[in-house]
Amino acid sequence: LKWVGALFAKFTVRYGSKWIGPLEGIEDIALAEWAEGLSGLTGEQIKYGLDSWNSDWPPSLPEFRGACKQRVDPLHRAYIPLPMRPKLNN
């Protein structure tokens, strides 16, 4: 819950009343829900989600989780086939 509280503080600074208003009166429930919803993500993934979210509106939990998971492991490279070279007539 501590790190989700820090995440909520960042969203409060970024979005002000757009973030605070919808959570008013349910802060503890929201903290618990986000902690459960983001479980299994690494700190690096969460940082990536926070750094990459650039909307004028704060994310919902599913949107933020999706943004966190967009990061591709740098050691994993997608297979991209090379273009076929034309055969030369000898």
BATI-222882 format. One record per atom (N, C-alpha, C, CB): residue number from 1; residue in one letter; chain; atom name; z negated, y, x. Coordinates in steps of 0.02 Angstrom, whole numbers. Glycine has a CB too. Layout:
N
<n->NUM	res->a	chain->A	atom->CA	z->Z	y->Y	x->X> $
...
END
This chain:
90
<n->1	res->l	chain->A	atom->N	z->0	y->-61	x->41> $
<n->1	res->l	chain->A	atom->CA	z->0	y->0	x->0> $
<n->1	res->l	chain->A	atom->C	z->0	y->63	x->43> $
<n->1	res->l	chain->A	atom->CB	z->-60	y->0	x->-46> $
<n->2	res->k	chain->A	atom->N	z->-29	y->58	x->103> $
<n->2	res->k	chain->A	atom->CA	z->-34	y->117	x->146> $
<n->2	res->k	chain->A	atom->C	z->36	y->143	x->164> $
<n->2	res->k	chain->A	atom->CB	z->-73	y->100	x->209> $
<n->3	res->w	chain->A	atom->N	z->81	y->99	x->185> $
<n->3	res->w	chain->A	atom->CA	z->147	y->123	x->205> $
<n->3	res->w	chain->A	atom->C	z->188	y->146	x->145> $
<n->3	res->w	chain->A	atom->CB	z->185	y->68	x->242> $
<n->4	res->v	chain->A	atom->N	z->177	y->117	x->86> $
<n->4	res->v	chain->A	atom->CA	z->212	y->142	x->26> $
<n->4	res->v	chain->A	atom->C	z->186	y->211	x->8> $
<n->4	res->v	chain->A	atom->CB	z->202	y->93	x->-34> $
<n->5	res->g	chain->A	atom->N	z->121	y->223	x->19> $
<n->5	res->g	chain->A	atom->CA	z->93	y->289	x->9> $
<n->5	res->g	chain->A	atom->C	z->126	y->340	x->55> $
<n->5	res->g	chain->A	atom->CB	z->17	y->289	x->21> $
<n->6	res->a	chain->A	atom->N	z->139	y->320	x->117> $
<n->6	res->a	chain->A	atom->CA	z->174	y->364	x->164> $
<n->6	res->a	chain->A	atom->C	z->246	y->377	x->142> $
<n->6	res->a	chain->A	atom->CB	z->173	y->334	x->235> $
<n->7	res->l	chain->A	atom->N	z->278	y->325	x->116> $
<n->7	res->l	chain->A	atom->CA	z->346	y->333	x->89> $
<n->7	res->l	chain->A	atom->C	z->346	y->381	x->29> $
<n->7	res->l	chain->A	atom->CB	z->374	y->264	x->68> $
<n->8	res->f	chain->A	atom->N	z->297	y->373	x->-15> $
<n->8	res->f	chain->A	atom->CA	z->292	y->418	x->-73> $
<n->8	res->f	chain->A	atom->C	z->280	y->490	x->-50> $
<n->8	res->f	chain->A	atom->CB	z->234	y->395	x->-119> $
<n->9	res->a	chain->A	atom->N	z->241	y->499	x->3> $
<n->9	res->a	chain->A	atom->CA	z->229	y->567	x->29> $
<n->9	res->a	chain->A	atom->C	z->295	y->597	x->53> $
<n->9	res->a	chain->A	atom->CB	z->177	y->566	x->87> $
<n->10	res->k	chain->A	atom->N	z->337	y->557	x->87> $
<n->10	res->k	chain->A	atom->CA	z->403	y->582	x->110> $
<n->10	res->k	chain->A	atom->C	z->445	y->602	x->50> $
<n->10	res->k	chain->A	atom->CB	z->439	y->528	x->152> $
<n->11	res->f	chain->A	atom->N	z->446	y->560	x->-2> $
<n->11	res->f	chain->A	atom->CA	z->485	y->575	x->-62> $
<n->11	res->f	chain->A	atom->C	z->458	y->638	x->-96> $
<n->11	res->f	chain->A	atom->CB	z->485	y->516	x->-111> $
<n->12	res->t	chain->A	atom->N	z->393	y->648	x->-94> $
<n->12	res->t	chain->A	atom->CA	z->363	y->708	x->-124> $
<n->12	res->t	chain->A	atom->C	z->387	y->770	x->-88> $
<n->12	res->t	chain->A	atom->CB	z->286	y->704	x->-123> $
<n->13	res->v	chain->A	atom->N	z->389	y->768	x->-22> $
<n->13	res->v	chain->A	atom->CA	z->413	y->825	x->18> $
<n->13	res->v	chain->A	atom->C	z->487	y->837	x->4> $
<n->13	res->v	chain->A	atom->CB	z->402	y->812	x->93> $
<n->14	res->r	chain->A	atom->N	z->526	y->785	x->1> $
<n->14	res->r	chain->A	atom->CA	z->598	y->793	x->-11> $
<n->14	res->r	chain->A	atom->C	z->616	y->816	x->-81> $
<n->14	res->r	chain->A	atom->CB	z->633	y->728	x->4> $
<n->15	res->y	chain->A	atom->N	z->582	y->787	x->-131> $
<n->15	res->y	chain->A	atom->CA	z->605	y->796	x->-200> $
<n->15	res->y	chain->A	atom->C	z->557	y->834	x->-245> $
<n->15	res->y	chain->A	atom->CB	z->617	y->731	x->-230> $
<n->16	res->g	chain->A	atom->N	z->497	y->848	x->-221> $
<n->16	res->g	chain->A	atom->CA	z->449	y->888	x->-260> $
<n->16	res->g	chain->A	atom->C	z->439	y->860	x->-329> $
<n->16	res->g	chain->A	atom->CB	z->472	y->959	x->-264> $
<n->17	res->s	chain->A	atom->N	z->448	y->903	x->-380> $
<n->17	res->s	chain->A	atom->CA	z->433	y->883	x->-449> $
<n->17	res->s	chain->A	atom->C	z->481	y->830	x->-476> $
<n->17	res->s	chain->A	atom->CB	z->437	y->944	x->-494> $
<n->18	res->k	chain->A	atom->N	z->539	y->823	x->-445> $
<n->18	res->k	chain->A	atom->CA	z->585	y->769	x->-466> $
<n->18	res->k	chain->A	atom->C	z->553	y->701	x->-452> $
<n->18	res->k	chain->A	atom->CB	z->653	y->775	x->-429> $
<n->19	res->w	chain->A	atom->N	z->512	y->698	x->-400> $
<n->19	res->w	chain->A	atom->CA	z->478	y->635	x->-383> $
<n->19	res->w	chain->A	atom->C	z->410	y->631	x->-417> $
<n->19	res->w	chain->A	atom->CB	z->470	y->630	x->-307> $
<n->20	res->i	chain->A	atom->N	z->372	y->685	x->-414> $
<n->20	res->i	chain->A	atom->CA	z->304	y->685	x->-438> $
<n->20	res->i	chain->A	atom->C	z->300	y->679	x->-514> $
<n->20	res->i	chain->A	atom->CB	z->268	y->748	x->-417> $
<n->21	res->g	chain->A	atom->N	z->343	y->716	x->-549> $
<n->21	res->g	chain->A	atom->CA	z->341	y->717	x->-623> $
<n->21	res->g	chain->A	atom->C	z->342	y->649	x->-656> $
<n->21	res->g	chain->A	atom->CB	z->399	y->756	x->-648> $
<n->22	res->p	chain->A	atom->N	z->391	y->607	x->-640> $
<n->22	res->p	chain->A	atom->CA	z->394	y->541	x->-673> $
<n->22	res->p	chain->A	atom->C	z->336	y->495	x->-656> $
<n->22	res->p	chain->A	atom->CB	z->458	y->508	x->-654> $
<n->23	res->l	chain->A	atom->N	z->302	y->508	x->-601> $
<n->23	res->l	chain->A	atom->CA	z->246	y->464	x->-580> $
<n->23	res->l	chain->A	atom->C	z->178	y->489	x->-605> $
<n->23	res->l	chain->A	atom->CB	z->245	y->459	x->-505> $
<n->24	res->e	chain->A	atom->N	z->177	y->547	x->-635> $
<n->24	res->e	chain->A	atom->CA	z->114	y->577	x->-655> $
<n->24	res->e	chain->A	atom->C	z->76	y->530	x->-703> $
<n->24	res->e	chain->A	atom->CB	z->126	y->644	x->-689> $
<n->25	res->g	chain->A	atom->N	z->15	y->513	x->-682> $
<n->25	res->g	chain->A	atom->CA	z->-28	y->470	x->-722> $
<n->25	res->g	chain->A	atom->C	z->-19	y->396	x->-708> $
<n->25	res->g	chain->A	atom->CB	z->-15	y->483	x->-794> $
<n->26	res->i	chain->A	atom->N	z->33	y->377	x->-671> $
<n->26	res->i	chain->A	atom->CA	z->44	y->306	x->-657> $
<n->26	res->i	chain->A	atom->C	z->52	y->294	x->-582> $
<n->26	res->i	chain->A	atom->CB	z->107	y->281	x->-693> $
<n->27	res->e	chain->A	atom->N	z->24	y->338	x->-541> $
<n->27	res->e	chain->A	atom->CA	z->33	y->334	x->-469> $
<n->27	res->e	chain->A	atom->C	z->12	y->266	x->-441> $
<n->27	res->e	chain->A	atom->CB	z->-7	y->388	x->-436> $
<n->28	res->d	chain->A	atom->N	z->-46	y->241	x->-462> $
<n->28	res->d	chain->A	atom->CA	z->-71	y->177	x->-436> $
<n->28	res->d	chain->A	atom->C	z->-26	y->119	x->-456> $
<n->28	res->d	chain->A	atom->CB	z->-143	y->164	x->-460> $
<n->29	res->i	chain->A	atom->N	z->-1	y->120	x->-517> $
<n->29	res->i	chain->A	atom->CA	z->44	y->68	x->-540> $
<n->29	res->i	chain->A	atom->C	z->109	y->71	x->-501> $
<n->29	res->i	chain->A	atom->CB	z->58	y->75	x->-617> $
<n->30	res->a	chain->A	atom->N	z->135	y->132	x->-490> $
<n->30	res->a	chain->A	atom->CA	z->197	y->141	x->-453> $
<n->30	res->a	chain->A	atom->C	z->190	y->117	x->-381> $
<n->30	res->a	chain->A	atom->CB	z->219	y->214	x->-455> $
<n->31	res->l	chain->A	atom->N	z->134	y->134	x->-349> $
<n->31	res->l	chain->A	atom->CA	z->122	y->112	x->-280> $
<n->31	res->l	chain->A	atom->C	z->122	y->36	x->-276> $
<n->31	res->l	chain->A	atom->CB	z->55	y->139	x->-254> $
<n->32	res->a	chain->A	atom->N	z->89	y->3	x->-322> $
<n->32	res->a	chain->A	atom->CA	z->86	y->-70	x->-322> $
<n->32	res->a	chain->A	atom->C	z->155	y->-100	x->-335> $
<n->32	res->a	chain->A	atom->CB	z->36	y->-95	x->-374> $
<n->33	res->e	chain->A	atom->N	z->191	y->-71	x->-382> $
<n->33	res->e	chain->A	atom->CA	z->258	y->-96	x->-398> $
<n->33	res->e	chain->A	atom->C	z->306	y->-90	x->-338> $
<n->33	res->e	chain->A	atom->CB	z->287	y->-58	x->-459> $
<n->34	res->w	chain->A	atom->N	z->305	y->-32	x->-306> $
<n->34	res->w	chain->A	atom->CA	z->348	y->-21	x->-247> $
<n->34	res->w	chain->A	atom->C	z->327	y->-66	x->-189> $
<n->34	res->w	chain->A	atom->CB	z->346	y->52	x->-225> $
<n->35	res->a	chain->A	atom->N	z->263	y->-75	x->-179> $
<n->35	res->a	chain->A	atom->CA	z->240	y->-120	x->-125> $
<n->35	res->a	chain->A	atom->C	z->265	y->-191	x->-137> $
<n->35	res->a	chain->A	atom->CB	z->162	y->-119	x->-121> $
<n->36	res->e	chain->A	atom->N	z->261	y->-213	x->-199> $
<n->36	res->e	chain->A	atom->CA	z->286	y->-281	x->-215> $
<n->36	res->e	chain->A	atom->C	z->362	y->-283	x->-209> $
<n->36	res->e	chain->A	atom->CB	z->264	y->-301	x->-286> $
<n->37	res->g	chain->A	atom->N	z->396	y->-232	x->-234> $
<n->37	res->g	chain->A	atom->CA	z->469	y->-230	x->-233> $
<n->37	res->g	chain->A	atom->C	z->499	y->-225	x->-163> $
<n->37	res->g	chain->A	atom->CB	z->493	y->-174	x->-274> $
<n->38	res->l	chain->A	atom->N	z->463	y->-196	x->-117> $
<n->38	res->l	chain->A	atom->CA	z->489	y->-188	x->-49> $
<n->38	res->l	chain->A	atom->C	z->462	y->-241	x->-1> $
<n->38	res->l	chain->A	atom->CB	z->472	y->-119	x->-22> $
<n->39	res->s	chain->A	atom->N	z->420	y->-286	x->-27> $
<n->39	res->s	chain->A	atom->CA	z->394	y->-338	x->17> $
<n->39	res->s	chain->A	atom->C	z->452	y->-380	x->44> $
<n->39	res->s	chain->A	atom->CB	z->342	y->-383	x->-21> $
<n->40	res->g	chain->A	atom->N	z->445	y->-402	x->105> $
<n->40	res->g	chain->A	atom->CA	z->497	y->-441	x->137> $
<n->40	res->g	chain->A	atom->C	z->545	y->-399	x->178> $
<n->40	res->g	chain->A	atom->CB	z->535	y->-479	x->85> $
<n->41	res->l	chain->A	atom->N	z->544	y->-333	x->168> $
<n->41	res->l	chain->A	atom->CA	z->586	y->-290	x->209> $
<n->41	res->l	chain->A	atom->C	z->549	y->-272	x->273> $
<n->41	res->l	chain->A	atom->CB	z->606	y->-226	x->170> $
<n->42	res->t	chain->A	atom->N	z->586	y->-260	x->325> $
<n->42	res->t	chain->A	atom->CA	z->555	y->-240	x->388> $
<n->42	res->t	chain->A	atom->C	z->544	y->-164	x->388> $
<n->42	res->t	chain->A	atom->CB	z->598	y->-261	x->449> $
<n->43	res->g	chain->A	atom->N	z->503	y->-141	x->432> $
<n->43	res->g	chain->A	atom->CA	z->493	y->-69	x->440> $
<n->43	res->g	chain->A	atom->C	z->558	y->-35	x->459> $
<n->43	res->g	chain->A	atom->CB	z->440	y->-55	x->493> $
<n->44	res->e	chain->A	atom->N	z->598	y->-69	x->499> $
<n->44	res->e	chain->A	atom->CA	z->663	y->-41	x->520> $
<n->44	res->e	chain->A	atom->C	z->709	y->-33	x->460> $
<n->44	res->e	chain->A	atom->CB	z->695	y->-85	x->574> $
<n->45	res->q	chain->A	atom->N	z->710	y->-82	x->415> $
<n->45	res->q	chain->A	atom->CA	z->752	y->-78	x->356> $
<n->45	res->q	chain->A	atom->C	z->729	y->-20	x->311> $
<n->45	res->q	chain->A	atom->CB	z->750	y->-145	x->317> $
<n->46	res->i	chain->A	atom->N	z->664	y->-13	x->302> $
<n->46	res->i	chain->A	atom->CA	z->638	y->40	x->260> $
<n->46	res->i	chain->A	atom->C	z->654	y->108	x->291> $
<n->46	res->i	chain->A	atom->CB	z->562	y->33	x->250> $
<n->47	res->k	chain->A	atom->N	z->647	y->114	x->356> $
<n->47	res->k	chain->A	atom->CA	z->666	y->176	x->389> $
<n->47	res->k	chain->A	atom->C	z->739	y->191	x->379> $
<n->47	res->k	chain->A	atom->CB	z->649	y->173	x->464> $
<n->48	res->y	chain->A	atom->N	z->781	y->140	x->385> $
<n->48	res->y	chain->A	atom->CA	z->853	y->149	x->374> $
<n->48	res->y	chain->A	atom->C	z->866	y->173	x->302> $
<n->48	res->y	chain->A	atom->CB	z->891	y->83	x->387> $
<n->49	res->g	chain->A	atom->N	z->834	y->142	x->253> $
<n->49	res->g	chain->A	atom->CA	z->842	y->164	x->184> $
<n->49	res->g	chain->A	atom->C	z->821	y->236	x->174> $
<n->49	res->g	chain->A	atom->CB	z->802	y->119	x->138> $
<n->50	res->l	chain->A	atom->N	z->766	y->255	x->204> $
<n->50	res->l	chain->A	atom->CA	z->741	y->323	x->199> $
<n->50	res->l	chain->A	atom->C	z->789	y->372	x->233> $
<n->50	res->l	chain->A	atom->CB	z->671	y->329	x->229> $
<n->51	res->d	chain->A	atom->N	z->811	y->355	x->292> $
<n->51	res->d	chain->A	atom->CA	z->856	y->399	x->329> $
<n->51	res->d	chain->A	atom->C	z->925	y->404	x->297> $
<n->51	res->d	chain->A	atom->CB	z->864	y->373	x->400> $
<n->52	res->s	chain->A	atom->N	z->947	y->352	x->264> $
<n->52	res->s	chain->A	atom->CA	z->1015	y->352	x->236> $
<n->52	res->s	chain->A	atom->C	z->1019	y->378	x->165> $
<n->52	res->s	chain->A	atom->CB	z->1043	y->283	x->239> $
<n->53	res->w	chain->A	atom->N	z->962	y->384	x->130> $
<n->53	res->w	chain->A	atom->CA	z->964	y->408	x->60> $
<n->53	res->w	chain->A	atom->C	z->975	y->483	x->61> $
<n->53	res->w	chain->A	atom->CB	z->897	y->390	x->22> $
<n->54	res->n	chain->A	atom->N	z->1032	y->505	x->36> $
<n->54	res->n	chain->A	atom->CA	z->1049	y->577	x->40> $
<n->54	res->n	chain->A	atom->C	z->1067	y->607	x->-28> $
<n->54	res->n	chain->A	atom->CB	z->1106	y->587	x->88> $
<n->55	res->s	chain->A	atom->N	z->1040	y->579	x->-81> $
<n->55	res->s	chain->A	atom->CA	z->1054	y->605	x->-148> $
<n->55	res->s	chain->A	atom->C	z->1008	y->664	x->-163> $
<n->55	res->s	chain->A	atom->CB	z->1044	y->549	x->-201> $
<n->56	res->d	chain->A	atom->N	z->1029	y->705	x->-210> $
<n->56	res->d	chain->A	atom->CA	z->986	y->760	x->-233> $
<n->56	res->d	chain->A	atom->C	z->929	y->734	x->-276> $
<n->56	res->d	chain->A	atom->CB	z->1028	y->810	x->-273> $
<n->57	res->w	chain->A	atom->N	z->931	y->672	x->-296> $
<n->57	res->w	chain->A	atom->CA	z->879	y->641	x->-337> $
<n->57	res->w	chain->A	atom->C	z->847	y->584	x->-300> $
<n->57	res->w	chain->A	atom->CB	z->908	y->617	x->-405> $
<n->58	res->p	chain->A	atom->N	z->783	y->573	x->-312> $
<n->58	res->p	chain->A	atom->CA	z->749	y->517	x->-279> $
<n->58	res->p	chain->A	atom->C	z->776	y->450	x->-306> $
<n->58	res->p	chain->A	atom->CB	z->672	y->521	x->-289> $
<n->59	res->p	chain->A	atom->N	z->771	y->398	x->-265> $
<n->59	res->p	chain->A	atom->CA	z->796	y->333	x->-287> $
<n->59	res->p	chain->A	atom->C	z->747	y->297	x->-333> $
<n->59	res->p	chain->A	atom->CB	z->810	y->290	x->-226> $
<n->60	res->s	chain->A	atom->N	z->774	y->253	x->-373> $
<n->60	res->s	chain->A	atom->CA	z->732	y->205	x->-409> $
<n->60	res->s	chain->A	atom->C	z->715	y->151	x->-358> $
<n->60	res->s	chain->A	atom->CB	z->768	y->176	x->-473> $
<n->61	res->l	chain->A	atom->N	z->668	y->108	x->-375> $
<n->61	res->l	chain->A	atom->CA	z->649	y->53	x->-331> $
<n->61	res->l	chain->A	atom->C	z->710	y->9	x->-315> $
<n->61	res->l	chain->A	atom->CB	z->593	y->11	x->-362> $
<n->62	res->p	chain->A	atom->N	z->749	y->-14	x->-365> $
<n->62	res->p	chain->A	atom->CA	z->807	y->-56	x->-348> $
<n->62	res->p	chain->A	atom->C	z->858	y->-19	x->-305> $
<n->62	res->p	chain->A	atom->CB	z->840	y->-80	x->-411> $
<n->63	res->e	chain->A	atom->N	z->869	y->45	x->-317> $
<n->63	res->e	chain->A	atom->CA	z->916	y->83	x->-276> $
<n->63	res->e	chain->A	atom->C	z->892	y->88	x->-204> $
<n->63	res->e	chain->A	atom->CB	z->925	y->154	x->-305> $
<n->64	res->f	chain->A	atom->N	z->828	y->101	x->-195> $
<n->64	res->f	chain->A	atom->CA	z->801	y->108	x->-128> $
<n->64	res->f	chain->A	atom->C	z->803	y->42	x->-91> $
<n->64	res->f	chain->A	atom->CB	z->730	y->136	x->-130> $
<n->65	res->r	chain->A	atom->N	z->784	y->-12	x->-125> $
<n->65	res->r	chain->A	atom->CA	z->786	y->-78	x->-93> $
<n->65	res->r	chain->A	atom->C	z->858	y->-94	x->-71> $
<n->65	res->r	chain->A	atom->CB	z->759	y->-133	x->-142> $
<n->66	res->g	chain->A	atom->N	z->906	y->-79	x->-114> $
<n->66	res->g	chain->A	atom->CA	z->976	y->-90	x->-96> $
<n->66	res->g	chain->A	atom->C	z->997	y->-49	x->-36> $
<n->66	res->g	chain->A	atom->CB	z->1020	y->-73	x->-155> $
<n->67	res->a	chain->A	atom->N	z->974	y->14	x->-32> $
<n->67	res->a	chain->A	atom->CA	z->991	y->57	x->25> $
<n->67	res->a	chain->A	atom->C	z->961	y->29	x->89> $
<n->67	res->a	chain->A	atom->CB	z->967	y->129	x->13> $
<n->68	res->c	chain->A	atom->N	z->901	y->2	x->84> $
<n->68	res->c	chain->A	atom->CA	z->868	y->-27	x->143> $
<n->68	res->c	chain->A	atom->C	z->905	y->-88	x->168> $
<n->68	res->c	chain->A	atom->CB	z->795	y->-46	x->127> $
<n->69	res->k	chain->A	atom->N	z->934	y->-125	x->123> $
<n->69	res->k	chain->A	atom->CA	z->968	y->-188	x->142> $
<n->69	res->k	chain->A	atom->C	z->1040	y->-178	x->163> $
<n->69	res->k	chain->A	atom->CB	z->964	y->-237	x->85> $
<n->70	res->q	chain->A	atom->N	z->1065	y->-117	x->159> $
<n->70	res->q	chain->A	atom->CA	z->1133	y->-103	x->179> $
<n->70	res->q	chain->A	atom->C	z->1143	y->-108	x->254> $
<n->70	res->q	chain->A	atom->CB	z->1153	y->-34	x->156> $
<n->71	res->r	chain->A	atom->N	z->1090	y->-103	x->291> $
<n->71	res->r	chain->A	atom->CA	z->1094	y->-104	x->363> $
<n->71	res->r	chain->A	atom->C	z->1115	y->-173	x->387> $
<n->71	res->r	chain->A	atom->CB	z->1028	y->-84	x->396> $
<n->72	res->v	chain->A	atom->N	z->1164	y->-175	x->428> $
<n->72	res->v	chain->A	atom->CA	z->1189	y->-238	x->455> $
<n->72	res->v	chain->A	atom->C	z->1157	y->-247	x->524> $
<n->72	res->v	chain->A	atom->CB	z->1266	y->-239	x->460> $
<n->73	res->d	chain->A	atom->N	z->1133	y->-306	x->536> $
<n->73	res->d	chain->A	atom->CA	z->1105	y->-323	x->600> $
<n->73	res->d	chain->A	atom->C	z->1158	y->-312	x->654> $
<n->73	res->d	chain->A	atom->CB	z->1078	y->-396	x->602> $
<n->74	res->p	chain->A	atom->N	z->1143	y->-272	x->706> $
<n->74	res->p	chain->A	atom->CA	z->1194	y->-257	x->756> $
<n->74	res->p	chain->A	atom->C	z->1220	y->-320	x->793> $
<n->74	res->p	chain->A	atom->CB	z->1166	y->-209	x->807> $
<n->75	res->l	chain->A	atom->N	z->1181	y->-374	x->792> $
<n->75	res->l	chain->A	atom->CA	z->1204	y->-435	x->824> $
<n->75	res->l	chain->A	atom->C	z->1252	y->-475	x->780> $
<n->75	res->l	chain->A	atom->CB	z->1145	y->-478	x->844> $
<n->76	res->h	chain->A	atom->N	z->1253	y->-457	x->716> $
<n->76	res->h	chain->A	atom->CA	z->1297	y->-491	x->669> $
<n->76	res->h	chain->A	atom->C	z->1360	y->-450	x->661> $
<n->76	res->h	chain->A	atom->CB	z->1263	y->-503	x->599> $
<n->77	res->r	chain->A	atom->N	z->1415	y->-479	x->679> $
<n->77	res->r	chain->A	atom->CA	z->1478	y->-443	x->674> $
<n->77	res->r	chain->A	atom->C	z->1522	y->-479	x->624> $
<n->77	res->r	chain->A	atom->CB	z->1513	y->-437	x->743> $
<n->78	res->a	chain->A	atom->N	z->1551	y->-440	x->580> $
<n->78	res->a	chain->A	atom->CA	z->1595	y->-469	x->530> $
<n->78	res->a	chain->A	atom->C	z->1658	y->-496	x->563> $
<n->78	res->a	chain->A	atom->CB	z->1613	y->-418	x->476> $
<n->79	res->y	chain->A	atom->N	z->1684	y->-549	x->535> $
<n->79	res->y	chain->A	atom->CA	z->1746	y->-578	x->560> $
<n->79	res->y	chain->A	atom->C	z->1804	y->-535	x->535> $
<n->79	res->y	chain->A	atom->CB	z->1755	y->-652	x->537> $
<n->80	res->i	chain->A	atom->N	z->1842	y->-509	x->580> $
<n->80	res->i	chain->A	atom->CA	z->1901	y->-469	x->563> $
<n->80	res->i	chain->A	atom->C	z->1960	y->-502	x->597> $
<n->80	res->i	chain->A	atom->CB	z->1893	y->-393	x->584> $
<n->81	res->p	chain->A	atom->N	z->2006	y->-530	x->557> $
<n->81	res->p	chain->A	atom->CA	z->2062	y->-564	x->589> $
<n->81	res->p	chain->A	atom->C	z->2108	y->-514	x->624> $
<n->81	res->p	chain->A	atom->CB	z->2102	y->-604	x->538> $
<n->82	res->l	chain->A	atom->N	z->2134	y->-535	x->681> $
<n->82	res->l	chain->A	atom->CA	z->2181	y->-493	x->717> $
<n->82	res->l	chain->A	atom->C	z->2249	y->-497	x->683> $
<n->82	res->l	chain->A	atom->CB	z->2186	y->-514	x->792> $
<n->83	res->p	chain->A	atom->N	z->2288	y->-444	x->687> $
<n->83	res->p	chain->A	atom->CA	z->2354	y->-446	x->656> $
<n->83	res->p	chain->A	atom->C	z->2398	y->-498	x->692> $
<n->83	res->p	chain->A	atom->CB	z->2388	y->-377	x->657> $
<n->84	res->m	chain->A	atom->N	z->2442	y->-528	x->654> $
<n->84	res->m	chain->A	atom->CA	z->2487	y->-578	x->682> $
<n->84	res->m	chain->A	atom->C	z->2539	y->-542	x->725> $
<n->84	res->m	chain->A	atom->CB	z->2521	y->-620	x->626> $
<n->85	res->r	chain->A	atom->N	z->2551	y->-571	x->783> $
<n->85	res->r	chain->A	atom->CA	z->2604	y->-543	x->826> $
<n->85	res->r	chain->A	atom->C	z->2670	y->-577	x->807> $
<n->85	res->r	chain->A	atom->CB	z->2588	y->-554	x->902> $
<n->86	res->p	chain->A	atom->N	z->2723	y->-538	x->805> $
<n->86	res->p	chain->A	atom->CA	z->2787	y->-569	x->788> $
<n->86	res->p	chain->A	atom->C	z->2808	y->-616	x->845> $
<n->86	res->p	chain->A	atom->CB	z->2842	y->-516	x->776> $
<n->87	res->k	chain->A	atom->N	z->2841	y->-670	x->826> $
<n->87	res->k	chain->A	atom->CA	z->2866	y->-717	x->875> $
<n->87	res->k	chain->A	atom->C	z->2927	y->-687	x->908> $
<n->87	res->k	chain->A	atom->CB	z->2882	y->-786	x->843> $
<n->88	res->l	chain->A	atom->N	z->2930	y->-695	x->972> $
<n->88	res->l	chain->A	atom->CA	z->2988	y->-670	x->1010> $
<n->88	res->l	chain->A	atom->C	z->3040	y->-725	x->1014> $
<n->88	res->l	chain->A	atom->CB	z->2967	y->-645	x->1081> $
<n->89	res->n	chain->A	atom->N	z->3102	y->-708	x->1003> $
<n->89	res->n	chain->A	atom->CA	z->3156	y->-757	x->1011> $
<n->89	res->n	chain->A	atom->C	z->3178	y->-758	x->1084> $
<n->89	res->n	chain->A	atom->CB	z->3217	y->-740	x->964> $
<n->90	res->n	chain->A	atom->N	z->3173	y->-814	x->1114> $
<n->90	res->n	chain->A	atom->CA	z->3193	y->-820	x->1185> $
<n->90	res->n	chain->A	atom->C	z->3263	y->-845	x->1191> $
<n->90	res->n	chain->A	atom->CB	z->3147	y->-866	x->1222> $
END
